[in-house]
Amino acid sequence: MAVSACLVFFIVLPAIVFFVHRSSRCRRLRLPPGSLGLPFVGETLQLISAYKTENPEPFIDERVSRFGSLFKTHIFGEPTVFSVDPETNRFILQNEGKLFECSYPGSISNLLGKHSLLLMKGNLHKKMHSLTMSFANSSIIKDHLLVDIDRLIRLKLDSWPERVLLMEEAKKITFELTMKQLMSFDPCEWTESLRREYVLVIEGFFSVPLPILSPTYRRAIKARTKVAEALSLVVKQRRIESESGEKRKDMLGALLASDDHGGFSDEEIVDFLVALLVAGYETTSTTMTLAVKFLTETPLALAQVKVSTVESRPPLLSIRTKLKPIFISSGDSGRIALLLCGFGVMVKSQPSEEHEQIRRKKSEGAALEWSDYKSMAFTQCVVNETLRIANIIGGIFRRTMTDITVKGYTIPKGWKVFASFRGVHLDHEYFKDARTFNPWRWQNNSGAPCPANVFTPFGGGQRLCPGYELARVELSVFLHHLVNRFSWTPAEEDKLVFFPTTRTQKRYPINVQRRDRL
């Protein structure tokens, strides 16, 4: 009994002293306004509750209206300062490694591996980030990757039945594209088996990182082990090939060829590949799905993307929707189509002029070229607006390395900060009718260009997403082939949710029919 009492005394008392000291110190500082919520739990439950709905913004909206664009809260066990201010977000991004360091939940860190690009710091991160960007820049995409992107997307679309889960199909596409870019693998049974394990890994990202308490995390750890074992075999085989003089122009080949500091170990390469596969797989596929969803649900945007003709017979792709009280200057055809849709008239959609022109000038089966991609002007507006409305990366977590003064407030050393990209993207101060899907806002004649620190779908600073251009190309090629080859309608209602990741609840089921069979 005495021993137990002593243990409690020497363990609990120092913890109490530490928290009292920290609380006293924090009271002396001018912290950002806000509430830390309940002890230990903080406001985590309110955050999760909001992000499990189709409209997570009230968590931020309510606090911004009360406290301003910089406020404190307590989530996931730690005091955290939220920034919904573009200048502060830029300050955080530009001071990576100086005032802030990357910080992610233990579940993500454990599943990605200690050698993943997400967790690297300092010179090693700079080197690996530069290497990754060198395999996803415009020149590489133009000269090497575009032909594979076009071929693999068409191959996948050829296999579509009459009803598909669009998000599931999009994930298959992006995973296969990433496997090709990283390790030169074409789609096969092995790549699909690996993808199914990846699904389990990603599901564990926002679970409690304790296998005993969380079945989801336990499954994720097992899946991660299987993925690592499979990739280790690939790395070993490629290392043998590389040493015998056989070289391949992919990311794995570049990693094996590196001779700095004795090169990389198999474990380091596997962790690096695991993280890149996750990045290329999850975010781009979600953007593909949401671009189609938003276009289908927004009559004016759909009318602009497709040339519409009114028919008396039931069309293969039709829209019935209520007229929304929005005004966008988009040309007579768009306004007429919106009016027809508002009165419940069936609208049959044909491929847009933009994509139809590309198709007409190419022979049957000819691959898209870089000039074709660069001519997809309105498609890029759709991509931008999809990224803005449903930013797949809603923001980034960082931890302060020292006391930091921002906007007249002090954020103590060791606190977390969350730079909210989505909060800025949906702020009416920076985007008119910010919560309306309006791709025309990105056209050159629609007004002043958007400041770089306001539109940040791919982050910024040293950790700017290295695959941002590749993601845009993949999405544009996908939309081109979709509108040219298919008509589609939603098979059932589906809604968007944002926790634990941005997705649609039912993976967006659609009924499709090929245009060559119309």
C-alpha positions in Angstrom: 0.0 0.0 0.0 2.8 2.3 1.0 4.6 1.5 -2.3 1.5 2.4 -4.3 1.1 5.6 -2.5 4.7 6.5 -3.2 4.3 5.7 -6.9 1.2 7.9 -7.1 3.1 10.7 -5.3 6.1 10.7 -7.5 4.2 10.2 -10.8 1.0 12.3 -10.3 2.5 15.2 -8.3 5.1 16.2 -11.0 2.4 16.1 -13.6 0.2 18.4 -11.6 3.1 20.8 -11.0 3.9 20.8 -14.7 0.3 21.6 -15.8 -0.1 24.3 -13.1 3.2 25.9 -14.1 2.2 25.8 -17.8 -1.2 27.2 -17.1 0.2 30.0 -14.9 2.7 30.9 -17.7 0.0 30.9 -20.4 -2.1 33.2 -18.3 0.8 35.7 -18.3 0.9 35.6 -22.1 -1.6 37.4 -24.4 -3.0 34.3 -26.0 -5.4 34.4 -29.0 -9.1 34.5 -27.8 -11.1 31.3 -27.7 -12.1 28.5 -25.5 -10.2 25.4 -24.5 -13.4 23.5 -23.8 -13.6 20.6 -21.4 -10.6 19.2 -19.6 -8.6 16.7 -21.7 -11.4 16.4 -24.3 -11.4 20.1 -25.2 -13.6 20.8 -28.3 -12.6 17.7 -30.1 -16.1 16.3 -30.1 -17.6 19.5 -31.6 -15.0 19.5 -34.3 -15.6 15.8 -35.3 -19.3 16.3 -35.1 -19.1 19.2 -37.6 -16.7 17.5 -40.0 -18.9 14.4 -40.2 -21.6 16.5 -41.8 -21.9 17.9 -45.3 -21.2 21.4 -43.9 -18.3 21.4 -41.5 -17.7 25.1 -41.6 -19.9 26.1 -38.6 -17.0 24.9 -36.2 -14.8 27.6 -37.7 -17.6 30.1 -38.6 -19.0 30.3 -35.1 -15.5 30.9 -33.6 -14.4 33.4 -36.2 -17.6 35.4 -35.6 -16.9 35.4 -31.8 -13.1 35.6 -31.7 -11.8 36.7 -35.1 -9.6 34.8 -37.7 -7.1 33.7 -35.1 -8.5 31.7 -32.1 -7.4 29.1 -29.7 -9.1 25.8 -29.0 -8.2 22.3 -27.6 -8.4 19.4 -30.0 -7.0 15.9 -30.1 -5.5 16.3 -26.7 -3.5 19.5 -27.3 -4.0 23.2 -27.2 -4.2 24.5 -30.8 -4.5 27.8 -32.4 -6.6 28.0 -35.6 -5.7 30.5 -38.3 -8.2 31.5 -40.9 -6.1 34.4 -41.9 -4.2 34.2 -45.2 -1.3 36.4 -44.0 -0.9 34.2 -40.9 -1.2 31.0 -43.0 1.6 32.3 -45.3 3.7 33.2 -42.3 3.3 29.6 -41.0 4.2 28.0 -44.4 7.2 30.3 -45.0 8.7 29.6 -41.6 8.8 25.9 -41.8 11.9 24.6 -39.9 12.6 28.1 -38.4 9.6 28.8 -36.1 7.4 25.9 -36.9 7.9 22.2 -37.4 5.6 19.6 -39.0 3.4 17.7 -36.5 0.9 15.0 -37.2 -1.2 12.6 -35.1 0.7 9.5 -33.9 -1.5 7.3 -36.0 -0.5 9.0 -39.3 3.2 9.1 -38.3 3.3 5.4 -37.4 1.5 4.3 -40.5 3.5 6.3 -43.0 6.9 5.4 -41.4 9.6 7.6 -39.9 11.3 8.0 -43.2 8.3 9.3 -45.1 8.6 12.7 -46.9 5.8 14.0 -44.7 7.9 13.6 -41.6 11.3 14.5 -42.9 13.0 17.7 -41.8 15.9 19.9 -42.6 18.3 19.2 -45.5 17.1 15.6 -46.0 13.5 16.9 -46.6 14.8 19.6 -49.0 16.7 17.0 -51.0 13.9 14.4 -51.2 11.2 17.1 -51.9 13.4 18.4 -54.8 13.8 14.8 -56.1 10.1 14.2 -56.0 9.3 17.5 -57.8 11.9 16.5 -60.5 9.7 13.5 -61.4 6.5 15.5 -61.5 7.3 18.8 -63.2 5.8 20.0 -66.4 8.7 18.9 -68.6 8.6 15.3 -67.3 4.8 15.1 -67.6 5.0 16.5 -71.2 7.8 14.2 -72.4 7.2 11.0 -70.5 4.1 10.7 -68.2 1.3 12.1 -70.3 1.2 9.2 -72.7 0.9 6.7 -69.7 -1.8 8.9 -68.0 -3.9 8.9 -71.2 -3.4 5.2 -71.9 -4.2 4.0 -68.3 -7.3 6.2 -68.0 -8.7 5.0 -71.2 -7.9 1.4 -70.3 -9.8 1.8 -67.0 -12.8 3.5 -68.6 -13.0 0.7 -71.2 -13.8 -1.7 -68.3 -16.6 0.3 -66.8 -20.0 -1.5 -66.5 -23.3 0.4 -66.7 -23.2 1.3 -63.0 -20.0 2.3 -61.2 -19.0 3.7 -57.8 -17.2 6.8 -59.2 -15.0 7.4 -56.2 -13.9 3.7 -56.1 -13.1 3.8 -59.8 -11.2 7.1 -59.5 -9.1 5.6 -56.7 -8.2 2.7 -58.9 -7.1 5.1 -61.7 -4.9 7.3 -59.5 -3.3 4.3 -57.7 -2.4 2.7 -61.0 -1.0 6.0 -62.3 1.1 6.4 -59.2 2.4 2.9 -59.3 3.5 3.5 -62.9 5.2 6.7 -62.1 7.0 5.4 -59.0 7.9 1.8 -60.0 6.9 1.3 -63.6 4.1 -1.2 -62.8 1.2 -1.5 -65.2 -2.2 -2.6 -63.7 -2.3 -6.2 -62.7 -3.7 -8.4 -59.9 -0.7 -7.6 -57.7 -1.3 -3.9 -57.9 -5.0 -4.2 -57.1 -4.2 -6.4 -54.1 -1.7 -3.8 -52.9 -4.4 -1.1 -53.3 -6.9 -3.0 -51.2 -4.3 -3.0 -48.4 -3.8 0.7 -48.8 -7.5 1.3 -48.2 -7.1 -0.2 -44.7 -3.9 1.8 -44.0 -5.7 5.1 -44.8 -8.7 4.2 -42.7 -6.4 4.1 -39.7 -5.0 7.6 -40.2 -7.5 9.2 -37.8 -7.9 6.4 -35.3 -6.6 6.1 -31.8 -3.0 4.8 -32.2 -3.5 2.0 -29.8 -4.1 -1.5 -31.3 -5.7 -2.7 -28.1 -8.3 0.0 -28.1 -8.9 0.5 -31.9 -9.7 -2.3 -34.3 -9.4 0.1 -37.1 -5.9 1.0 -36.2 -5.0 -2.7 -35.6 -6.2 -3.5 -39.1 -4.3 -0.6 -40.5 -1.0 -1.7 -38.8 -1.4 -5.2 -40.2 -2.1 -3.8 -43.7 0.9 -1.5 -43.5 3.1 -4.5 -42.7 1.8 -6.3 -45.7 2.4 -3.3 -47.9 5.9 -2.8 -46.6 6.8 -6.5 -47.2 5.5 -6.3 -50.7 7.4 -3.2 -51.5 10.5 -4.5 -49.9 10.6 -7.4 -52.3 10.3 -5.0 -55.2 13.1 -2.8 -53.9 15.4 -5.8 -53.4 14.7 -7.1 -56.9 15.2 -3.6 -58.4 18.4 -3.2 -56.4 19.8 -6.4 -58.0 18.8 -5.1 -61.5 20.4 -1.7 -60.8 23.7 -3.2 -59.7 23.8 -5.3 -62.9 23.4 -2.2 -65.0 19.7 -2.3 -65.7 18.2 1.2 -65.2 14.6 2.5 -65.2 13.5 6.1 -65.4 11.1 6.1 -62.4 11.2 7.3 -58.8 12.5 4.0 -57.5 15.3 4.1 -60.0 16.3 7.5 -58.9 16.3 6.5 -55.2 18.5 3.4 -56.0 20.9 5.5 -58.0 21.5 8.0 -55.3 25.0 7.7 -53.8 24.8 10.6 -51.3 25.8 9.4 -47.8 26.0 5.8 -49.0 22.6 5.8 -50.6 19.3 4.9 -49.0 18.5 1.7 -47.1 15.6 -0.5 -48.2 13.6 0.6 -45.2 14.0 4.3 -46.0 13.0 3.7 -49.7 9.9 1.7 -48.6 8.8 4.4 -46.2 9.3 7.0 -48.9 7.3 5.0 -51.4 4.5 4.3 -48.9 3.9 8.0 -48.3 4.0 9.0 -52.0 1.5 6.3 -52.9 -0.8 7.6 -50.3 -0.4 11.2 -51.5 -1.0 10.3 -55.2 -3.9 7.9 -54.5 -6.2 9.6 -52.0 -6.3 13.3 -52.9 -6.4 13.3 -56.7 -9.1 10.6 -56.8 -11.3 12.5 -54.5 -10.9 15.7 -56.6 -11.9 13.7 -59.7 -15.1 12.5 -58.0 -16.1 15.8 -56.6 -15.5 17.6 -59.9 -18.0 15.3 -61.6 -20.4 15.6 -58.6 -20.3 19.4 -58.6 -20.7 19.6 -62.4 -23.7 17.2 -62.3 -25.4 19.1 -59.5 -24.8 22.6 -60.8 -26.9 23.3 -64.0 -25.1 26.4 -65.0 -21.7 24.8 -64.8 -22.9 21.7 -66.5 -24.4 23.7 -69.3 -21.0 25.5 -69.8 -19.0 22.2 -69.7 -21.4 20.6 -72.2 -23.3 21.8 -75.3 -27.0 21.4 -74.4 -29.9 20.7 -76.7 -33.5 20.5 -75.6 -35.4 17.3 -76.5 -38.9 16.1 -76.3 -37.9 12.5 -75.5 -36.2 11.4 -72.3 -32.5 12.0 -72.6 -29.8 9.7 -71.5 -28.2 12.3 -69.3 -30.8 14.7 -67.8 -30.9 17.2 -64.9 -33.9 18.2 -62.8 -33.2 20.9 -60.3 -34.5 24.0 -58.6 -33.4 27.3 -59.9 -30.9 28.7 -57.4 -30.8 32.5 -56.7 -27.3 33.1 -58.1 -26.1 35.3 -60.9 -23.0 34.4 -63.0 -22.2 36.1 -66.3 -21.5 33.1 -68.4 -23.0 33.7 -71.8 -26.4 33.2 -73.4 -26.2 29.4 -73.7 -25.5 29.0 -70.0 -28.4 31.3 -68.9 -30.8 29.6 -71.3 -29.8 26.1 -70.0 -30.2 27.3 -66.4 -33.6 28.7 -67.2 -34.7 25.4 -68.8 -33.4 23.4 -65.9 -35.1 25.7 -63.5 -38.5 24.9 -65.2 -37.8 21.2 -65.1 -37.1 20.8 -68.8 -34.9 17.8 -69.7 -31.5 18.8 -71.0 -29.4 16.3 -73.0 -25.7 17.0 -72.7 -23.1 16.6 -75.4 -19.3 16.9 -75.1 -18.2 20.5 -74.5 -16.9 22.5 -77.4 -13.5 22.6 -75.6 -13.2 18.8 -75.5 -15.1 18.2 -78.8 -12.6 20.3 -80.7 -9.7 18.3 -79.2 -11.4 15.0 -80.2 -12.3 16.2 -83.7 -8.7 17.0 -84.7 -7.3 13.6 -83.5 -7.5 10.3 -85.2 -9.4 7.4 -83.4 -7.4 6.2 -80.4 -4.7 8.9 -80.7 -3.3 9.9 -77.3 -3.7 13.4 -75.9 -0.7 15.7 -76.2 0.6 18.5 -74.1 -0.9 21.2 -76.4 -4.3 19.5 -75.9 -4.0 19.7 -72.1 -3.0 23.4 -72.3 -6.1 24.2 -74.5 -8.5 23.0 -71.8 -9.1 26.5 -70.4 -12.5 26.1 -68.9 -11.6 22.6 -67.5 -8.9 24.3 -65.5 -11.5 26.7 -64.1 -13.5 23.6 -63.0 -10.4 22.1 -61.4 -9.7 25.3 -59.5 -13.2 25.7 -58.2 -13.4 22.0 -57.1 -10.2 22.4 -55.2 -11.5 25.6 -53.6 -14.9 24.4 -52.6 -13.8 21.0 -51.2 -10.1 21.5 -50.5 -9.0 17.9 -50.0 -6.2 19.1 -47.7 -8.3 21.3 -45.4 -5.2 22.7 -43.7 -2.0 21.7 -42.1 -0.8 21.2 -38.5 2.4 22.6 -37.3 4.0 22.9 -33.8 5.7 26.0 -32.5 9.4 25.7 -31.9 9.5 28.9 -29.7 7.1 31.5 -28.4 5.7 33.3 -31.5 4.0 36.6 -31.7 1.3 36.9 -34.4 -1.2 39.6 -34.9 -0.5 41.0 -31.4 -1.0 37.6 -29.7 1.6 35.1 -28.4 1.4 31.4 -29.3 3.5 29.5 -26.7 6.3 27.1 -27.6 5.0 23.6 -28.0 1.5 24.5 -29.0 0.0 23.3 -32.2 -1.3 25.6 -34.9 -3.7 24.7 -37.7 -3.5 26.8 -40.9 -7.0 26.4 -42.3 -6.9 26.6 -46.1 -10.6 25.7 -46.5 -11.6 28.4 -44.0 -9.9 31.0 -46.3 -11.3 29.5 -49.5 -14.8 29.8 -48.2 -14.5 33.3 -46.8 -16.8 35.8 -48.6 -14.1 38.5 -48.1 -11.9 36.8 -50.6 -14.3 35.0 -52.9 -17.7 36.4 -53.8 -20.5 34.0 -53.1 -17.8 31.8 -51.7 -19.9 28.8 -51.0 -21.4 28.6 -54.5 -19.7 26.4 -57.1 -18.8 29.0 -59.7 -16.0 28.0 -62.1 -16.4 31.2 -64.1 -14.7 33.1 -61.2 -11.4 31.8 -62.5 -11.8 33.1 -66.1 -9.3 35.8 -67.0 -11.9 38.5 -67.5 -13.8 37.8 -64.3 -11.7 40.3 -62.1 -8.4 40.6 -60.4 -6.2 37.5 -60.0 -6.4 35.6 -56.8 -3.5 36.4 -54.4 -1.1 33.4 -53.9 -1.7 33.3 -50.2 -5.5 33.2 -50.6 -5.8 30.2 -52.9 -3.6 27.4 -51.4 -5.1 24.0 -52.4 -1.6 22.4 -52.5 -0.1 24.1 -49.4 3.0 26.2 -49.9 6.5 27.0 -48.7 9.0 24.2 -48.4 6.2 21.6 -48.2 4.3 22.6 -51.4 2.8 19.4 -52.8 5.4 18.2 -55.3 2.7 16.6 -57.4 0.4 19.6 -57.9 0.9 19.8 -61.7 0.6 16.1 -62.1 -2.7 16.0 -60.2 -4.1 18.8 -62.5 -3.1 16.9 -65.6 -4.6 13.6 -64.4 -7.9 15.3 -63.6 -8.1 17.1 -66.9 -7.4 14.0 -68.9 -10.0 12.1 -66.9 -12.6 14.7 -67.5 -11.8 14.9 -71.2 -12.4 11.1 -71.7 -15.4 11.1 -69.4 -17.4 13.8 -71.2 -16.4 12.5 -74.7 -17.2 8.8 -74.0 -20.0 8.7 -71.5 -23.4 10.1 -70.5 -24.1 9.6 -66.8 -26.7 10.2 -64.1 -26.4 9.8 -60.3 -27.7 6.4 -59.4 -28.8 7.7 -55.9 -28.4 10.7 -53.7 -25.0 11.0 -52.1 -23.6 13.6 -49.8 -20.2 15.0 -49.1 -18.5 14.5 -45.6 -15.1 15.7 -44.4 -14.1 13.3 -41.6 -11.9 11.4 -41.3 -11.1 12.4 -44.9 -13.0 14.3 -47.6 -15.3 11.9 -49.5 -18.9 11.1 -50.4 -20.7 8.7 -48.1 -21.7 6.2 -50.8 -18.7 6.6 -53.1 -20.9 8.5 -55.6 -22.7 5.7 -57.6 -23.5 6.7 -61.2 -25.3 5.1 -64.1 -23.3 5.4 -67.3 -23.8 4.8 -71.0 -21.2 4.9 -73.7 -21.7 7.5 -76.4 -20.7 5.0 -79.1 -23.8 3.0 -78.1 -26.3 5.9 -78.1 
